[in-house]
Amino acid sequence: MMPPVSRRVFAGAAAGLALGLGRAAAAQPLSVVTTTAMLGDAVRMLAGDAVKVESLMGEGVDPHLYRPTRADIVKLTAADLVIAHGLNLEAQFRETFAQIGRQRPVVFAADAVPRERRLNDQEVPDKPDPHVWMDPGLWIVVVRAVAHALETHGRPNRDPVTPRLASTLAELQALGTYASGILSSVPAERRLLVTAHDAFGYLARAFDFEVHGIQGLSTESEAGLKSIEATVELMVKRRIPAIFVESSVSDRNVRAAIEGAARRGHTVAIGAELFSDAMGKPGTYEGTYLGMIDHNVTAIARALGGTAPERGMSGRLNVAG
């Protein structure tokens, strides 16, 4: 049995160790893991170096199909805070989120978008369209939710972890204004956006476009022959000059639609590769949310007969991209 004095010394040492560990933990930035890179970019815009953030799904990754790996689960378990998109985007994460949520906060940021502002899948009416990042106005709602999560789950007695909230919101508002201006320059009869899958409904609603995706909201199901034929019929009838491929979706169906239109005497070009479910290459402007949307709206406007600067809103777009 340990003598009383020894017990007091051991207890004091343990308390000192705990205090030291507590101070060391307090000195570390908040550790955040996000599912999508768009959410990770939102954290960086808001917090800078005040938060350590890592995203599980990067360039070219399809979040509809992505399954968490063992390494992902380790990262999620070790994080102080997990920020997911929600709205059924990360359909393969349901069980993982349930398990992680027993240990640490899991915030579904896009759930903050009011139900009346959400779009639904026409084939499954109770299933929401998760692609809210396509509308900068709705993304502001999501970014506010991210800011609230960072402040709520940040460690007490520390400086705010979202010092850039006002400037971030101002940048998003400027992006929305730019998008509205250049997309409104597209002739009314050409405001039909034809893409690989139906990821652009919120963009279409926000900027007075029609949208047609060869596949539905999710990329889990393959487009059938009837869907491709319907796309061909639409493009020929409306004399649409361009169709768009997506960085995270196979272009097989898009090329089949182009070939189908050609057999009917109508030439359709690939307008550009758009960023739909993932941003561009890390370290580039297109690898940020602002650059992703700037690229998309600039490419759409230019391909469909509108007027837009070649290098986008702030002259930062890669001309070749």
Contacts in CASP RR format, 6 or more apart in sequence:
PFRMAT RR
TARGET T0000
AUTHOR 0000-0000-0000
METHOD contacts of the structure
MODEL  1
MMPPVSRRVFAGAAAGLALGLGRAAAAQPLSVVTTTAMLGDAVRMLAGDA
VKVESLMGEGVDPHLYRPTRADIVKLTAADLVIAHGLNLEAQFRETFAQI
GRQRPVVFAADAVPRERRLNDQEVPDKPDPHVWMDPGLWIVVVRAVAHAL
ETHGRPNRDPVTPRLASTLAELQALGTYASGILSSVPAERRLLVTAHDAF
GYLARAFDFEVHGIQGLSTESEAGLKSIEATVELMVKRRIPAIFVESSVS
DRNVRAAIEGAARRGHTVAIGAELFSDAMGKPGTYEGTYLGMIDHNVTAI
ARALGGTAPERGMSGRLNVAG
2 10 0 8 1.000
25 155 0 8 1.000
26 155 0 8 1.000
26 158 0 8 1.000
28 52 0 8 1.000
29 49 0 8 1.000
29 50 0 8 1.000
29 51 0 8 1.000
29 52 0 8 1.000
30 47 0 8 1.000
30 50 0 8 1.000
30 51 0 8 1.000
30 52 0 8 1.000
30 80 0 8 1.000
30 81 0 8 1.000
30 150 0 8 1.000
30 153 0 8 1.000
30 154 0 8 1.000
30 155 0 8 1.000
30 161 0 8 1.000
31 51 0 8 1.000
31 52 0 8 1.000
31 78 0 8 1.000
31 79 0 8 1.000
31 80 0 8 1.000
31 81 0 8 1.000
32 40 0 8 1.000
32 43 0 8 1.000
32 51 0 8 1.000
32 52 0 8 1.000
32 53 0 8 1.000
32 54 0 8 1.000
32 79 0 8 1.000
32 80 0 8 1.000
32 81 0 8 1.000
32 82 0 8 1.000
32 83 0 8 1.000
32 150 0 8 1.000
33 53 0 8 1.000
33 54 0 8 1.000
33 55 0 8 1.000
33 56 0 8 1.000
33 75 0 8 1.000
33 76 0 8 1.000
33 79 0 8 1.000
33 81 0 8 1.000
33 82 0 8 1.000
33 83 0 8 1.000
34 40 0 8 1.000
34 43 0 8 1.000
34 53 0 8 1.000
34 54 0 8 1.000
34 55 0 8 1.000
34 56 0 8 1.000
34 82 0 8 1.000
34 83 0 8 1.000
34 84 0 8 1.000
35 55 0 8 1.000
35 56 0 8 1.000
35 57 0 8 1.000
35 63 0 8 1.000
35 83 0 8 1.000
35 84 0 8 1.000
35 85 0 8 1.000
35 89 0 8 1.000
35 90 0 8 1.000
35 93 0 8 1.000
36 55 0 8 1.000
36 56 0 8 1.000
36 57 0 8 1.000
36 58 0 8 1.000
36 63 0 8 1.000
36 85 0 8 1.000
36 89 0 8 1.000
36 278 0 8 1.000
37 55 0 8 1.000
37 57 0 8 1.000
37 58 0 8 1.000
37 59 0 8 1.000
37 278 0 8 1.000
37 279 0 8 1.000
37 282 0 8 1.000
37 287 0 8 1.000
38 85 0 8 1.000
38 133 0 8 1.000
38 279 0 8 1.000
38 289 0 8 1.000
38 292 0 8 1.000
39 55 0 8 1.000
39 83 0 8 1.000
39 84 0 8 1.000
39 85 0 8 1.000
39 109 0 8 1.000
39 142 0 8 1.000
39 146 0 8 1.000
40 53 0 8 1.000
40 55 0 8 1.000
40 83 0 8 1.000
41 279 0 8 1.000
41 287 0 8 1.000
41 288 0 8 1.000
41 289 0 8 1.000
42 109 0 8 1.000
42 142 0 8 1.000
42 143 0 8 1.000
42 146 0 8 1.000
42 168 0 8 1.000
42 289 0 8 1.000
43 51 0 8 1.000
43 53 0 8 1.000
43 83 0 8 1.000
43 146 0 8 1.000
43 150 0 8 1.000
44 51 0 8 1.000
44 53 0 8 1.000
45 143 0 8 1.000
45 164 0 8 1.000
45 168 0 8 1.000
45 171 0 8 1.000
45 289 0 8 1.000
46 143 0 8 1.000
46 146 0 8 1.000
46 147 0 8 1.000
46 150 0 8 1.000
46 161 0 8 1.000
46 162 0 8 1.000
46 164 0 8 1.000
46 165 0 8 1.000
46 168 0 8 1.000
47 53 0 8 1.000
47 150 0 8 1.000
47 161 0 8 1.000
47 162 0 8 1.000
47 163 0 8 1.000
47 164 0 8 1.000
48 164 0 8 1.000
50 159 0 8 1.000
50 161 0 8 1.000
50 163 0 8 1.000
51 150 0 8 1.000
51 161 0 8 1.000
54 75 0 8 1.000
54 79 0 8 1.000
56 66 0 8 1.000
56 68 0 8 1.000
56 72 0 8 1.000
56 75 0 8 1.000
56 76 0 8 1.000
57 63 0 8 1.000
57 66 0 8 1.000
57 278 0 8 1.000
58 278 0 8 1.000
58 279 0 8 1.000
58 282 0 8 1.000
59 247 0 8 1.000
59 278 0 8 1.000
59 279 0 8 1.000
59 280 0 8 1.000
59 281 0 8 1.000
59 282 0 8 1.000
59 287 0 8 1.000
60 247 0 8 1.000
60 248 0 8 1.000
60 277 0 8 1.000
60 278 0 8 1.000
60 280 0 8 1.000
61 248 0 8 1.000
61 277 0 8 1.000
61 278 0 8 1.000
62 219 0 8 1.000
62 248 0 8 1.000
62 249 0 8 1.000
62 277 0 8 1.000
62 278 0 8 1.000
63 85 0 8 1.000
63 89 0 8 1.000
63 90 0 8 1.000
63 277 0 8 1.000
63 278 0 8 1.000
64 89 0 8 1.000
64 91 0 8 1.000
64 218 0 8 1.000
64 219 0 8 1.000
64 220 0 8 1.000
64 277 0 8 1.000
65 92 0 8 1.000
65 219 0 8 1.000
65 220 0 8 1.000
66 90 0 8 1.000
66 92 0 8 1.000
67 92 0 8 1.000
68 76 0 8 1.000
68 92 0 8 1.000
68 93 0 8 1.000
68 96 0 8 1.000
72 96 0 8 1.000
73 96 0 8 1.000
73 100 0 8 1.000
76 82 0 8 1.000
76 96 0 8 1.000
76 100 0 8 1.000
77 100 0 8 1.000
77 103 0 8 1.000
77 104 0 8 1.000
79 104 0 8 1.000
80 104 0 8 1.000
80 153 0 8 1.000
80 154 0 8 1.000
81 104 0 8 1.000
81 105 0 8 1.000
81 107 0 8 1.000
81 149 0 8 1.000
81 150 0 8 1.000
81 153 0 8 1.000
81 154 0 8 1.000
82 97 0 8 1.000
82 100 0 8 1.000
82 101 0 8 1.000
82 104 0 8 1.000
82 105 0 8 1.000
82 106 0 8 1.000
82 107 0 8 1.000
83 106 0 8 1.000
83 107 0 8 1.000
83 109 0 8 1.000
83 146 0 8 1.000
83 149 0 8 1.000
84 90 0 8 1.000
84 93 0 8 1.000
84 97 0 8 1.000
84 106 0 8 1.000
84 107 0 8 1.000
84 108 0 8 1.000
84 109 0 8 1.000
85 108 0 8 1.000
85 109 0 8 1.000
85 110 0 8 1.000
85 130 0 8 1.000
86 108 0 8 1.000
86 109 0 8 1.000
86 110 0 8 1.000
86 111 0 8 1.000
86 130 0 8 1.000
87 108 0 8 1.000
87 110 0 8 1.000
87 111 0 8 1.000
87 113 0 8 1.000
87 118 0 8 1.000
87 128 0 8 1.000
87 129 0 8 1.000
87 130 0 8 1.000
87 132 0 8 1.000
88 127 0 8 1.000
88 128 0 8 1.000
88 130 0 8 1.000
89 110 0 8 1.000
89 130 0 8 1.000
90 97 0 8 1.000
91 218 0 8 1.000
91 220 0 8 1.000
97 106 0 8 1.000
100 106 0 8 1.000
105 149 0 8 1.000
105 153 0 8 1.000
107 145 0 8 1.000
107 146 0 8 1.000
107 149 0 8 1.000
107 153 0 8 1.000
109 142 0 8 1.000
109 145 0 8 1.000
109 146 0 8 1.000
109 149 0 8 1.000
110 130 0 8 1.000
110 132 0 8 1.000
110 142 0 8 1.000
110 145 0 8 1.000
111 145 0 8 1.000
112 141 0 8 1.000
112 142 0 8 1.000
112 144 0 8 1.000
112 145 0 8 1.000
113 132 0 8 1.000
113 138 0 8 1.000
113 141 0 8 1.000
113 142 0 8 1.000
114 141 0 8 1.000
117 138 0 8 1.000
117 141 0 8 1.000
118 128 0 8 1.000
118 129 0 8 1.000
118 132 0 8 1.000
119 128 0 8 1.000
119 129 0 8 1.000
119 201 0 8 1.000
119 202 0 8 1.000
119 205 0 8 1.000
120 126 0 8 1.000
120 127 0 8 1.000
120 128 0 8 1.000
120 129 0 8 1.000
121 127 0 8 1.000
121 128 0 8 1.000
121 129 0 8 1.000
121 216 0 8 1.000
121 217 0 8 1.000
123 216 0 8 1.000
127 217 0 8 1.000
129 198 0 8 1.000
129 201 0 8 1.000
129 202 0 8 1.000
129 217 0 8 1.000
130 217 0 8 1.000
131 199 0 8 1.000
131 200 0 8 1.000
131 201 0 8 1.000
131 202 0 8 1.000
131 217 0 8 1.000
131 276 0 8 1.000
131 277 0 8 1.000
132 138 0 8 1.000
132 139 0 8 1.000
132 141 0 8 1.000
132 142 0 8 1.000
132 202 0 8 1.000
133 139 0 8 1.000
133 142 0 8 1.000
133 202 0 8 1.000
133 289 0 8 1.000
133 293 0 8 1.000
134 199 0 8 1.000
134 200 0 8 1.000
134 201 0 8 1.000
134 202 0 8 1.000
134 203 0 8 1.000
134 206 0 8 1.000
134 293 0 8 1.000
134 296 0 8 1.000
135 202 0 8 1.000
135 203 0 8 1.000
135 205 0 8 1.000
135 206 0 8 1.000
136 172 0 8 1.000
136 173 0 8 1.000
136 175 0 8 1.000
136 176 0 8 1.000
136 179 0 8 1.000
136 206 0 8 1.000
136 293 0 8 1.000
137 172 0 8 1.000
137 173 0 8 1.000
137 176 0 8 1.000
137 206 0 8 1.000
138 202 0 8 1.000
138 206 0 8 1.000
139 172 0 8 1.000
139 289 0 8 1.000
140 169 0 8 1.000
140 172 0 8 1.000
140 173 0 8 1.000
143 168 0 8 1.000
143 169 0 8 1.000
143 172 0 8 1.000
144 165 0 8 1.000
144 169 0 8 1.000
147 162 0 8 1.000
147 165 0 8 1.000
150 161 0 8 1.000
150 162 0 8 1.000
151 160 0 8 1.000
151 161 0 8 1.000
151 162 0 8 1.000
154 161 0 8 1.000
171 290 0 8 1.000
172 290 0 8 1.000
174 313 0 8 1.000
175 290 0 8 1.000
175 293 0 8 1.000
175 294 0 8 1.000
175 313 0 8 1.000
176 293 0 8 1.000
178 294 0 8 1.000
178 297 0 8 1.000
178 312 0 8 1.000
178 313 0 8 1.000
179 206 0 8 1.000
179 207 0 8 1.000
179 293 0 8 1.000
179 297 0 8 1.000
180 206 0 8 1.000
180 207 0 8 1.000
182 297 0 8 1.000
182 298 0 8 1.000
182 301 0 8 1.000
182 306 0 8 1.000
182 307 0 8 1.000
182 308 0 8 1.000
183 191 0 8 1.000
183 207 0 8 1.000
183 208 0 8 1.000
183 209 0 8 1.000
183 297 0 8 1.000
183 300 0 8 1.000
183 301 0 8 1.000
184 207 0 8 1.000
184 208 0 8 1.000
185 301 0 8 1.000
185 305 0 8 1.000
185 306 0 8 1.000
185 307 0 8 1.000
185 308 0 8 1.000
186 209 0 8 1.000
186 300 0 8 1.000
186 301 0 8 1.000
186 304 0 8 1.000
186 305 0 8 1.000
186 306 0 8 1.000
187 304 0 8 1.000
187 305 0 8 1.000
187 306 0 8 1.000
189 238 0 8 1.000
190 240 0 8 1.000
190 241 0 8 1.000
190 304 0 8 1.000
190 305 0 8 1.000
191 208 0 8 1.000
191 209 0 8 1.000
191 210 0 8 1.000
191 304 0 8 1.000
192 209 0 8 1.000
192 210 0 8 1.000
192 211 0 8 1.000
192 212 0 8 1.000
192 234 0 8 1.000
192 238 0 8 1.000
192 240 0 8 1.000
193 200 0 8 1.000
193 203 0 8 1.000
193 204 0 8 1.000
193 209 0 8 1.000
193 210 0 8 1.000
193 211 0 8 1.000
193 212 0 8 1.000
193 244 0 8 1.000
193 300 0 8 1.000
193 304 0 8 1.000
194 211 0 8 1.000
194 212 0 8 1.000
194 213 0 8 1.000
194 214 0 8 1.000
194 231 0 8 1.000
194 234 0 8 1.000
194 235 0 8 1.000
194 240 0 8 1.000
194 242 0 8 1.000
194 243 0 8 1.000
194 244 0 8 1.000
194 257 0 8 1.000
195 211 0 8 1.000
195 212 0 8 1.000
195 213 0 8 1.000
195 214 0 8 1.000
195 243 0 8 1.000
195 244 0 8 1.000
195 245 0 8 1.000
195 246 0 8 1.000
195 254 0 8 1.000
195 274 0 8 1.000
195 276 0 8 1.000
196 213 0 8 1.000
196 214 0 8 1.000
196 215 0 8 1.000
196 244 0 8 1.000
196 245 0 8 1.000
196 246 0 8 1.000
196 249 0 8 1.000
196 250 0 8 1.000
196 251 0 8 1.000
196 253 0 8 1.000
196 254 0 8 1.000
196 276 0 8 1.000
197 213 0 8 1.000
197 214 0 8 1.000
197 215 0 8 1.000
197 216 0 8 1.000
197 217 0 8 1.000
197 218 0 8 1.000
197 219 0 8 1.000
197 246 0 8 1.000
197 249 0 8 1.000
197 276 0 8 1.000
198 211 0 8 1.000
198 212 0 8 1.000
198 213 0 8 1.000
198 215 0 8 1.000
198 216 0 8 1.000
198 217 0 8 1.000
199 213 0 8 1.000
199 217 0 8 1.000
199 246 0 8 1.000
199 276 0 8 1.000
199 277 0 8 1.000
200 209 0 8 1.000
200 211 0 8 1.000
200 213 0 8 1.000
200 274 0 8 1.000
200 276 0 8 1.000
201 211 0 8 1.000
203 209 0 8 1.000
203 211 0 8 1.000
203 296 0 8 1.000
203 297 0 8 1.000
204 210 0 8 1.000
204 211 0 8 1.000
207 297 0 8 1.000
212 231 0 8 1.000
212 234 0 8 1.000
213 231 0 8 1.000
214 223 0 8 1.000
214 227 0 8 1.000
214 228 0 8 1.000
214 231 0 8 1.000
214 253 0 8 1.000
214 254 0 8 1.000
214 257 0 8 1.000
215 221 0 8 1.000
215 222 0 8 1.000
215 223 0 8 1.000
215 227 0 8 1.000
215 249 0 8 1.000
215 253 0 8 1.000
216 223 0 8 1.000
219 249 0 8 1.000
219 277 0 8 1.000
223 253 0 8 1.000
227 253 0 8 1.000
228 253 0 8 1.000
228 256 0 8 1.000
228 257 0 8 1.000
228 260 0 8 1.000
231 257 0 8 1.000
232 257 0 8 1.000
232 260 0 8 1.000
232 261 0 8 1.000
232 264 0 8 1.000
234 240 0 8 1.000
235 243 0 8 1.000
235 257 0 8 1.000
235 261 0 8 1.000
235 266 0 8 1.000
235 268 0 8 1.000
236 261 0 8 1.000
236 264 0 8 1.000
236 265 0 8 1.000
236 266 0 8 1.000
239 266 0 8 1.000
240 268 0 8 1.000
241 267 0 8 1.000
241 268 0 8 1.000
241 269 0 8 1.000
241 303 0 8 1.000
241 304 0 8 1.000
241 305 0 8 1.000
242 268 0 8 1.000
242 269 0 8 1.000
242 270 0 8 1.000
242 271 0 8 1.000
242 303 0 8 1.000
242 304 0 8 1.000
243 254 0 8 1.000
243 257 0 8 1.000
243 258 0 8 1.000
243 268 0 8 1.000
243 269 0 8 1.000
243 270 0 8 1.000
243 271 0 8 1.000
244 254 0 8 1.000
244 270 0 8 1.000
244 271 0 8 1.000
244 272 0 8 1.000
244 273 0 8 1.000
244 274 0 8 1.000
244 299 0 8 1.000
244 300 0 8 1.000
244 303 0 8 1.000
245 251 0 8 1.000
245 254 0 8 1.000
245 270 0 8 1.000
245 272 0 8 1.000
245 273 0 8 1.000
245 274 0 8 1.000
246 273 0 8 1.000
246 274 0 8 1.000
246 275 0 8 1.000
246 276 0 8 1.000
246 277 0 8 1.000
247 273 0 8 1.000
247 274 0 8 1.000
247 275 0 8 1.000
247 276 0 8 1.000
247 278 0 8 1.000
247 280 0 8 1.000
248 275 0 8 1.000
248 276 0 8 1.000
248 277 0 8 1.000
248 278 0 8 1.000
249 276 0 8 1.000
249 277 0 8 1.000
251 270 0 8 1.000
254 270 0 8 1.000
257 268 0 8 1.000
258 268 0 8 1.000
258 270 0 8 1.000
261 267 0 8 1.000
261 268 0 8 1.000
262 268 0 8 1.000
269 303 0 8 1.000
271 299 0 8 1.000
271 303 0 8 1.000
272 295 0 8 1.000
272 299 0 8 1.000
272 300 0 8 1.000
272 302 0 8 1.000
272 303 0 8 1.000
272 321 0 8 1.000
273 321 0 8 1.000
274 295 0 8 1.000
274 296 0 8 1.000
274 299 0 8 1.000
274 300 0 8 1.000
275 286 0 8 1.000
275 292 0 8 1.000
275 295 0 8 1.000
275 296 0 8 1.000
279 286 0 8 1.000
279 287 0 8 1.000
279 288 0 8 1.000
279 289 0 8 1.000
279 291 0 8 1.000
279 292 0 8 1.000
280 286 0 8 1.000
280 287 0 8 1.000
280 292 0 8 1.000
281 287 0 8 1.000
284 318 0 8 1.000
285 291 0 8 1.000
285 294 0 8 1.000
285 316 0 8 1.000
285 317 0 8 1.000
285 318 0 8 1.000
286 292 0 8 1.000
286 295 0 8 1.000
286 317 0 8 1.000
286 318 0 8 1.000
286 321 0 8 1.000
290 313 0 8 1.000
291 316 0 8 1.000
291 317 0 8 1.000
294 312 0 8 1.000
294 313 0 8 1.000
294 314 0 8 1.000
294 316 0 8 1.000
294 317 0 8 1.000
295 312 0 8 1.000
295 317 0 8 1.000
295 321 0 8 1.000
297 308 0 8 1.000
298 308 0 8 1.000
298 309 0 8 1.000
298 310 0 8 1.000
298 312 0 8 1.000
298 313 0 8 1.000
298 317 0 8 1.000
301 307 0 8 1.000
301 308 0 8 1.000
302 308 0 8 1.000
302 310 0 8 1.000
309 315 0 8 1.000
310 317 0 8 1.000
310 319 0 8 1.000
311 317 0 8 1.000
311 319 0 8 1.000
END
